[in-house]
Amino acid sequence: MNRNLRKFMPGLLLAFFLSLTGIAGPQQTSAAPLEYAPAKPAQSFDEPLKVIPGGQTIGVKVKSAGVLVVGHHLVEVSPEVKLSPGENSGLVPGDLMVSINGVKLDEVSKVAKLVERAGKADKPLSILYKRDGKEHTAKLKPAYDRNDKVWRLGLYIRDSAAGVGTLTFYAPEQGVYGALGHVITDMNTGTKIVVGSGHIVQSSVTSISKSQDGDPGEKRAIFLKESQVLGNVESNTDFGIFGKMTRNPEHSLYTKPIPVAMSHEVKEGPAQILTVVDGQQVERFNVEIIHVARQQSPATKGMVLRITDPRLIDKTGGIVQGMSGSPIVQNGRLIGAVTHVFVNDPKSGYGCFIEWMLKDSGVSSPLQQFPYNLKAV
């Protein structure tokens, strides 16, 4: 579910946003890190797997494990010459810069200082970066911008993100959560964000732009109680974000865990989704599962669902951006999460199976994921 972007500034871009939806920019926070108890091991095959469904709108803040290249720009070094040292060195949008001259890039502000130092010393920079998971090295000399009187790489870069989405589940036994149901990518490059650190906080829906054919709507939301961190962000996978959480967040419709259904147990037919359309109140809305894919290994498009609840259609027009991660419950069991909307038919969209989210969170064991594939020999 996507996405908002602030305007670029020439040179270094100091912040960026997730491909989630509609929030009002990166914000400083004094939130202290949570202390987490060690996670309990996954439940045994003999125990029924249960988690608490979510549905709450959450604010997400992450810092990437490095500095992401999102574009090139030209530096005017003379009236006749404009160039981009970064582009000339072979760096392309989507590359993740890990270090410069051996200095780890955990803050985007470090880049400007290293570039200025190398420029004044007339020395090249050695940049270690990752592309498609493999490490490479680029060498370049900064260029002096005659207009702004600063040394530049000729790159647009960013290192942090903020957005809103929906909590899918909380597993109290393991102290972990899952949300969003899909990977967070950089909205310019489409590159998966490699999370270095991050946290989630409470969020409140202030208004909704309704979906129409060809124009998916969105939830507009604000962060609340930013100093009260709900959980951290440890991983960003094809099936969402995952991390530690110490308690079931407020406004949950459930106080106790409910059973989950494995992918082969999901059926076509009626179901409900849990989501927020106003403030922080989680509500149930009727949907119809119209197609179920038979998956024996993780894949993102597990089911097709259609919104049938007239209340939700009247309020949102169907599925809107920011609804990703909304839990899907069928016959009293958690079966999956809403992930995408069909642009030309916003009353319909995709969902992923909860089985794959539980796998990526570490809650479920291999035996629980594929019991129907076991064969006695």
BANUKOL-894196 format. One record per residue (C-alpha): x, y, z; residue number from 1. Coordinates in Angstrom, 2 decimals, padded with zeros to 5 digits. Layout:
[atom [X; Y; Z]; NUM];
...
//
This chain:
[atom [000.00; 000.00; 000.00]; 1];
[atom [001.62; 003.23; -001.07]; 2];
[atom [002.76; 006.23; -000.74]; 3];
[atom [003.71; 009.90; -000.18]; 4];
[atom [006.99; 011.70; -000.89]; 5];
[atom [008.38; 015.04; 000.18]; 6];
[atom [010.13; 017.32; -002.32]; 7];
[atom [013.82; 016.74; -002.98]; 8];
[atom [016.38; 019.32; -001.92]; 9];
[atom [019.54; 019.69; -004.00]; 10];
[atom [022.43; 017.73; -002.59]; 11];
[atom [021.77; 015.56; 000.42]; 12];
[atom [018.22; 014.53; 001.16]; 13];
[atom [017.86; 014.27; 004.88]; 14];
[atom [014.77; 012.07; 005.19]; 15];
[atom [012.44; 009.79; 003.31]; 16];
[atom [009.16; 008.01; 003.61]; 17];
[atom [007.98; 004.43; 003.45]; 18];
[atom [005.83; 003.06; 000.71]; 19];
[atom [003.00; 002.88; 003.20]; 20];
[atom [000.67; 005.85; 003.15]; 21];
[atom [-000.16; 009.39; 004.13]; 22];
[atom [001.76; 010.70; 007.10]; 23];
[atom [003.08; 014.13; 007.82]; 24];
[atom [006.78; 013.67; 007.52]; 25];
[atom [009.65; 012.31; 009.59]; 26];
[atom [009.64; 013.55; 013.14]; 27];
[atom [012.22; 013.62; 015.92]; 28];
[atom [011.36; 011.48; 018.91]; 29];
[atom [012.82; 011.05; 022.34]; 30];
[atom [011.37; 007.58; 022.68]; 31];
[atom [013.52; 005.38; 024.86]; 32];
[atom [014.23; 001.84; 023.61]; 33];
[atom [012.09; -000.89; 025.10]; 34];
[atom [013.61; -003.65; 027.15]; 35];
[atom [012.47; -006.99; 025.82]; 36];
[atom [012.49; -010.36; 027.49]; 37];
[atom [014.06; -013.13; 025.39]; 38];
[atom [011.53; -014.61; 022.99]; 39];
[atom [010.17; -018.02; 023.87]; 40];
[atom [010.80; -020.82; 021.39]; 41];
[atom [008.19; -021.62; 018.79]; 42];
[atom [005.30; -023.75; 019.96]; 43];
[atom [005.56; -027.48; 019.48]; 44];
[atom [003.65; -029.25; 016.73]; 45];
[atom [001.25; -030.76; 019.29]; 46];
[atom [000.14; -027.37; 020.62]; 47];
[atom [-002.53; -025.34; 018.80]; 48];
[atom [-001.00; -022.16; 017.42]; 49];
[atom [-002.79; -019.05; 018.69]; 50];
[atom [-002.15; -015.29; 018.39]; 51];
[atom [-004.10; -012.12; 019.10]; 52];
[atom [-005.44; -010.45; 015.92]; 53];
[atom [-004.62; -006.74; 015.57]; 54];
[atom [-006.35; -004.23; 013.32]; 55];
[atom [-004.95; -001.13; 015.04]; 56];
[atom [-003.47; 001.61; 012.87]; 57];
[atom [000.22; 002.00; 013.76]; 58];
[atom [002.89; 004.55; 012.98]; 59];
[atom [006.14; 003.08; 011.68]; 60];
[atom [009.59; 004.68; 011.87]; 61];
[atom [012.71; 002.97; 010.54]; 62];
[atom [016.31; 003.78; 009.76]; 63];
[atom [017.98; 001.85; 006.96]; 64];
[atom [021.18; -000.11; 007.54]; 65];
[atom [023.16; 002.44; 005.55]; 66];
[atom [022.37; 005.33; 003.21]; 67];
[atom [020.25; 004.67; 000.13]; 68];
[atom [020.99; 006.23; -003.26]; 69];
[atom [017.68; 007.39; -004.77]; 70];
[atom [018.82; 009.55; -007.68]; 71];
[atom [021.51; 011.62; -009.42]; 72];
[atom [021.87; 015.36; -009.79]; 73];
[atom [024.35; 017.56; -011.60]; 74];
[atom [026.83; 019.78; -009.76]; 75];
[atom [027.73; 023.03; -011.51]; 76];
[atom [031.50; 023.22; -011.13]; 77];
[atom [031.91; 025.99; -013.73]; 78];
[atom [029.69; 027.98; -016.11]; 79];
[atom [030.43; 025.41; -018.79]; 80];
[atom [030.61; 022.16; -016.80]; 81];
[atom [028.00; 020.22; -014.83]; 82];
[atom [028.67; 016.69; -013.60]; 83];
[atom [027.63; 014.02; -011.10]; 84];
[atom [030.62; 012.30; -009.47]; 85];
[atom [028.34; 009.64; -008.04]; 86];
[atom [026.81; 008.76; -011.40]; 87];
[atom [030.22; 008.76; -013.07]; 88];
[atom [031.50; 006.33; -010.42]; 89];
[atom [028.82; 003.80; -011.33]; 90];
[atom [026.52; 004.27; -008.34]; 91];
[atom [022.86; 003.89; -009.32]; 92];
[atom [019.51; 004.41; -007.55]; 93];
[atom [018.85; 001.49; -005.22]; 94];
[atom [022.47; 001.09; -004.11]; 95];
[atom [022.89; 001.04; -000.32]; 96];
[atom [026.03; 002.87; 000.78]; 97];
[atom [027.41; 001.07; 003.84]; 98];
[atom [030.60; 003.02; 004.55]; 99];
[atom [032.85; 005.79; 003.24]; 100];
[atom [036.61; 005.46; 003.79]; 101];
[atom [035.84; 002.78; 006.37]; 102];
[atom [033.42; 004.98; 008.35]; 103];
[atom [030.11; 003.19; 008.88]; 104];
[atom [027.14; 005.18; 007.57]; 105];
[atom [024.57; 004.97; 010.37]; 106];
[atom [023.58; 008.64; 010.00]; 107];
[atom [023.05; 010.55; 006.76]; 108];
[atom [024.69; 013.59; 008.36]; 109];
[atom [028.03; 011.76; 008.30]; 110];
[atom [028.07; 011.84; 004.51]; 111];
[atom [028.26; 015.63; 004.21]; 112];
[atom [031.17; 015.81; 006.68]; 113];
[atom [033.16; 013.09; 004.91]; 114];
[atom [032.50; 014.65; 001.51]; 115];
[atom [033.60; 018.10; 002.68]; 116];
[atom [036.77; 016.72; 004.25]; 117];
[atom [037.74; 014.81; 001.08]; 118];
[atom [036.90; 017.77; -001.15]; 119];
[atom [039.08; 020.20; 000.78]; 120];
[atom [041.93; 017.66; 000.86]; 121];
[atom [041.50; 016.94; -002.88]; 122];
[atom [041.35; 013.20; -002.13]; 123];
[atom [039.03; 010.52; -003.49]; 124];
[atom [036.44; 008.69; -001.43]; 125];
[atom [036.20; 004.92; -001.24]; 126];
[atom [032.52; 003.95; -000.93]; 127];
[atom [031.47; 000.45; 000.09]; 128];
[atom [027.95; -000.25; -001.12]; 129];
[atom [025.53; -003.13; -001.59]; 130];
[atom [023.63; -003.96; -004.75]; 131];
[atom [021.36; -007.01; -004.95]; 132];
[atom [022.85; -008.22; -001.68]; 133];
[atom [026.44; -008.15; -002.93]; 134];
[atom [029.14; -005.73; -001.79]; 135];
[atom [030.99; -003.47; -004.24]; 136];
[atom [033.38; -000.52; -004.03]; 137];
[atom [033.20; 002.80; -005.86]; 138];
[atom [035.84; 005.55; -005.91]; 139];
[atom [035.06; 009.18; -006.65]; 140];
[atom [036.19; 012.70; -005.91]; 141];
[atom [033.61; 015.21; -004.66]; 142];
[atom [032.75; 018.19; -006.88]; 143];
[atom [032.55; 021.76; -005.61]; 144];
[atom [029.18; 023.41; -006.24]; 145];
[atom [030.03; 026.96; -007.32]; 146];
[atom [026.51; 028.19; -006.54]; 147];
[atom [025.94; 026.73; -003.06]; 148];
[atom [029.65; 026.80; -002.10]; 149];
[atom [029.66; 023.19; -000.85]; 150];
[atom [031.23; 019.88; -001.87]; 151];
[atom [028.81; 017.35; -003.35]; 152];
[atom [028.59; 013.77; -004.61]; 153];
[atom [025.89; 014.49; -007.17]; 154];
[atom [023.57; 012.00; -005.46]; 155];
[atom [020.18; 012.18; -003.81]; 156];
[atom [020.34; 010.04; -000.66]; 157];
[atom [018.25; 009.22; 002.40]; 158];
[atom [018.42; 007.03; 005.47]; 159];
[atom [015.11; 007.06; 007.35]; 160];
[atom [011.43; 006.49; 006.78]; 161];
[atom [008.05; 007.00; 008.41]; 162];
[atom [004.53; 005.93; 007.54]; 163];
[atom [001.35; 004.27; 008.73]; 164];
[atom [-000.02; 000.77; 008.33]; 165];
[atom [-002.03; -001.83; 010.25]; 166];
[atom [-001.00; -004.29; 012.96]; 167];
[atom [-001.81; -007.87; 011.95]; 168];
[atom [-001.12; -009.92; 015.07]; 169];
[atom [000.54; -010.03; 018.47]; 170];
[atom [001.93; -013.32; 019.81]; 171];
[atom [002.05; -012.93; 023.61]; 172];
[atom [003.88; -016.20; 024.26]; 173];
[atom [006.80; -015.16; 022.07]; 174];
[atom [006.46; -011.40; 022.61]; 175];
[atom [006.51; -010.62; 018.87]; 176];
[atom [004.21; -008.91; 016.36]; 177];
[atom [003.66; -008.78; 012.62]; 178];
[atom [002.24; -005.93; 010.53]; 179];
[atom [001.61; -004.65; 006.97]; 180];
[atom [001.57; -008.01; 005.16]; 181];
[atom [003.97; -006.77; 002.46]; 182];
[atom [007.54; -005.57; 002.12]; 183];
[atom [008.42; -001.90; 002.60]; 184];
[atom [010.21; -000.58; -000.47]; 185];
[atom [011.74; 002.75; -001.37]; 186];
[atom [009.13; 004.56; -003.41]; 187];
[atom [011.57; 005.96; -005.98]; 188];
[atom [013.71; 002.92; -006.65]; 189];
[atom [011.42; 000.05; -005.65]; 190];
[atom [014.30; -001.30; -003.56]; 191];
[atom [013.54; -003.22; -000.39]; 192];
[atom [014.52; -001.18; 002.68]; 193];
[atom [017.14; -003.00; 004.73]; 194];
[atom [016.19; -002.10; 008.29]; 195];
[atom [018.94; -001.02; 010.65]; 196];
[atom [016.63; 000.01; 013.48]; 197];
[atom [013.08; 001.22; 014.02]; 198];
[atom [009.96; 001.21; 016.15]; 199];
[atom [006.18; 001.37; 015.96]; 200];
[atom [003.83; 003.69; 017.87]; 201];
[atom [000.11; 004.32; 018.22]; 202];
[atom [-001.59; 006.13; 015.35]; 203];
[atom [-005.04; 007.67; 014.84]; 204];
[atom [-006.98; 007.92; 011.57]; 205];
[atom [-008.05; 011.53; 010.99]; 206];
[atom [-009.78; 011.18; 007.61]; 207];
[atom [-010.12; 008.90; 004.58]; 208];
[atom [-009.83; 009.62; 000.89]; 209];
[atom [-012.21; 007.14; -000.73]; 210];
[atom [-011.08; 004.68; -003.40]; 211];
[atom [-012.43; 005.02; -006.92]; 212];
[atom [-011.79; 003.01; -010.06]; 213];
[atom [-008.24; 003.79; -011.14]; 214];
[atom [-007.50; 005.83; -008.02]; 215];
[atom [-006.92; 003.96; -004.73]; 216];
[atom [-007.81; 006.04; -001.69]; 217];
[atom [-005.86; 006.31; 001.53]; 218];
[atom [-006.12; 006.59; 005.28]; 219];
[atom [-004.78; 009.85; 006.66]; 220];
[atom [-003.38; 009.38; 010.14]; 221];
[atom [-001.20; 010.99; 012.78]; 222];
[atom [001.25; 009.55; 015.28]; 223];
[atom [000.20; 009.52; 018.93]; 224];
[atom [002.25; 009.21; 022.14]; 225];
[atom [005.52; 008.95; 020.28]; 226];
[atom [007.44; 008.54; 023.51]; 227];
[atom [005.45; 005.35; 024.23]; 228];
[atom [006.96; 002.84; 021.84]; 229];
[atom [004.78; -000.23; 021.17]; 230];
[atom [007.58; -002.36; 019.75]; 231];
[atom [010.78; -002.35; 017.74]; 232];
[atom [011.30; -003.19; 014.06]; 233];
[atom [013.77; -006.01; 013.49]; 234];
[atom [013.01; -007.21; 009.97]; 235];
[atom [011.31; -006.20; 006.73]; 236];
[atom [010.31; -009.14; 004.52]; 237];
[atom [007.97; -009.91; 001.64]; 238];
[atom [005.27; -010.50; 004.26]; 239];
[atom [005.63; -007.36; 006.36]; 240];
[atom [007.56; -005.96; 009.29]; 241];
[atom [008.27; -007.89; 012.47]; 242];
[atom [009.75; -007.20; 015.87]; 243];
[atom [009.40; -007.48; 019.63]; 244];
[atom [006.37; -006.21; 021.54]; 245];
[atom [005.79; -006.48; 025.29]; 246];
[atom [001.98; -006.21; 025.48]; 247];
[atom [-001.21; -006.28; 023.46]; 248];
[atom [-001.83; -002.68; 022.26]; 249];
[atom [-004.92; -000.72; 023.22]; 250];
[atom [-008.19; -000.89; 021.25]; 251];
[atom [-007.85; -004.58; 020.44]; 252];
[atom [-011.11; -006.49; 019.83]; 253];
[atom [-009.49; -009.54; 021.42]; 254];
[atom [-008.09; -009.98; 024.91]; 255];
[atom [-007.02; -013.58; 024.36]; 256];
[atom [-005.33; -015.38; 021.45]; 257];
[atom [-007.41; -017.20; 018.84]; 258];
[atom [-006.37; -020.15; 016.64]; 259];
[atom [-004.73; -019.57; 013.28]; 260];
[atom [-005.49; -021.44; 010.07]; 261];
[atom [-002.75; -022.84; 007.87]; 262];
[atom [-002.91; -021.95; 004.19]; 263];
[atom [-004.49; -025.27; 003.16]; 264];
[atom [-007.30; -024.69; 005.67]; 265];
[atom [-008.46; -021.38; 004.18]; 266];
[atom [-011.72; -021.67; 002.22]; 267];
[atom [-013.57; -019.54; -000.28]; 268];
[atom [-016.54; -017.86; 001.35]; 269];
[atom [-017.45; -015.27; 004.01]; 270];
[atom [-014.83; -013.74; 006.30]; 271];
[atom [-014.19; -010.51; 008.21]; 272];
[atom [-011.38; -008.00; 008.25]; 273];
[atom [-010.38; -005.94; 011.29]; 274];
[atom [-009.37; -002.36; 010.61]; 275];
[atom [-009.73; 001.28; 011.70]; 276];
[atom [-011.64; 003.86; 009.67]; 277];
[atom [-012.01; 006.56; 012.32]; 278];
[atom [-009.76; 007.45; 015.23]; 279];
[atom [-008.35; 004.36; 016.93]; 280];
[atom [-011.41; 002.12; 017.12]; 281];
[atom [-010.90; -001.29; 015.50]; 282];
[atom [-014.04; -002.57; 013.75]; 283];
[atom [-015.12; -005.75; 011.96]; 284];
[atom [-016.21; -005.60; 008.33]; 285];
[atom [-017.59; -008.37; 006.11]; 286];
[atom [-015.65; -009.60; 003.09]; 287];
[atom [-015.85; -012.55; 000.73]; 288];
[atom [-012.82; -014.74; -000.06]; 289];
[atom [-013.36; -015.34; -003.77]; 290];
[atom [-010.17; -017.23; -004.62]; 291];
[atom [-007.61; -019.21; -002.61]; 292];
[atom [-004.23; -020.13; -004.08]; 293];
[atom [-002.86; -023.51; -003.06]; 294];
[atom [000.64; -022.66; -001.86]; 295];
[atom [003.10; -025.14; -000.39]; 296];
[atom [005.86; -022.56; -000.12]; 297];
[atom [005.75; -018.84; 000.75]; 298];
[atom [004.25; -016.57; -001.89]; 299];
[atom [002.63; -013.18; -001.42]; 300];
[atom [-000.66; -013.47; -003.33]; 301];
[atom [-002.43; -016.12; -001.28]; 302];
[atom [-006.04; -015.11; -001.71]; 303];
[atom [-008.34; -012.67; -003.46]; 304];
[atom [-010.96; -010.96; -001.32]; 305];
[atom [-013.84; -008.63; -002.05]; 306];
[atom [-015.34; -006.08; 000.34]; 307];
[atom [-019.06; -006.81; 000.83]; 308];
[atom [-019.79; -004.71; 003.92]; 309];
[atom [-021.88; -001.68; 002.87]; 310];
[atom [-020.60; 000.33; 005.87]; 311];
[atom [-016.98; -000.03; 004.75]; 312];
[atom [-017.81; 000.63; 001.10]; 313];
[atom [-019.67; 003.80; 002.10]; 314];
[atom [-016.78; 004.98; 004.26]; 315];
[atom [-013.78; 004.03; 002.09]; 316];
[atom [-015.02; 002.91; -001.33]; 317];
[atom [-013.29; -000.43; -000.72]; 318];
[atom [-009.68; -001.14; 000.14]; 319];
[atom [-007.54; 001.95; 000.68]; 320];
[atom [-003.85; 002.58; 001.23]; 321];
[atom [-002.99; 002.18; 004.91]; 322];
[atom [-005.30; -000.84; 005.24]; 323];
[atom [-002.44; -003.23; 004.46]; 324];
[atom [-001.92; -005.61; 007.35]; 325];
[atom [-005.59; -005.65; 008.37]; 326];
[atom [-006.23; -009.15; 009.82]; 327];
[atom [-008.59; -011.51; 008.00]; 328];
[atom [-010.64; -013.80; 010.26]; 329];
[atom [-012.67; -016.76; 009.02]; 330];
[atom [-014.74; -019.11; 011.21]; 331];
[atom [-013.09; -017.82; 014.35]; 332];
[atom [-009.54; -018.31; 013.08]; 333];
[atom [-006.95; -015.84; 011.82]; 334];
[atom [-006.20; -016.72; 008.20]; 335];
[atom [-004.22; -013.81; 006.76]; 336];
[atom [-003.84; -010.10; 006.12]; 337];
[atom [-004.95; -007.60; 003.47]; 338];
[atom [-001.98; -006.59; 001.32]; 339];
[atom [-002.96; -004.89; -001.96]; 340];
[atom [-005.90; -003.24; -003.70]; 341];
[atom [-006.89; -003.80; -007.32]; 342];
[atom [-006.49; -000.31; -008.78]; 343];
[atom [-009.31; -000.71; -011.29]; 344];
[atom [-011.60; -002.49; -008.81]; 345];
[atom [-010.91; -001.07; -005.32]; 346];
[atom [-013.56; -003.25; -003.68]; 347];
[atom [-011.21; -006.19; -004.36]; 348];
[atom [-007.62; -006.97; -003.52]; 349];
[atom [-005.04; -009.54; -002.44]; 350];
[atom [-004.32; -011.04; 000.94]; 351];
[atom [-001.41; -013.12; 002.18]; 352];
[atom [-001.70; -016.22; 004.38]; 353];
[atom [-000.99; -015.74; 008.07]; 354];
[atom [001.13; -018.91; 007.88]; 355];
[atom [003.90; -017.09; 006.02]; 356];
[atom [003.80; -014.07; 008.34]; 357];
[atom [004.14; -016.37; 011.36]; 358];
[atom [007.09; -018.09; 009.71]; 359];
[atom [008.91; -014.80; 009.12]; 360];
[atom [008.15; -013.63; 012.67]; 361];
[atom [009.66; -016.79; 014.16]; 362];
[atom [006.42; -017.76; 015.89]; 363];
[atom [005.75; -020.98; 013.96]; 364];
[atom [007.98; -024.01; 013.47]; 365];
[atom [008.60; -025.85; 010.17]; 366];
[atom [006.33; -028.69; 011.32]; 367];
[atom [003.48; -026.27; 011.90]; 368];
[atom [003.96; -024.70; 008.49]; 369];
[atom [003.74; -027.90; 006.44]; 370];
[atom [001.98; -030.65; 008.40]; 371];
[atom [000.01; -031.70; 005.32]; 372];
[atom [003.23; -032.43; 003.42]; 373];
[atom [004.53; -034.96; 005.95]; 374];
[atom [004.75; -038.58; 004.86]; 375];
[atom [005.51; -041.59; 007.05]; 376];
[atom [008.38; -043.75; 005.76]; 377];
//
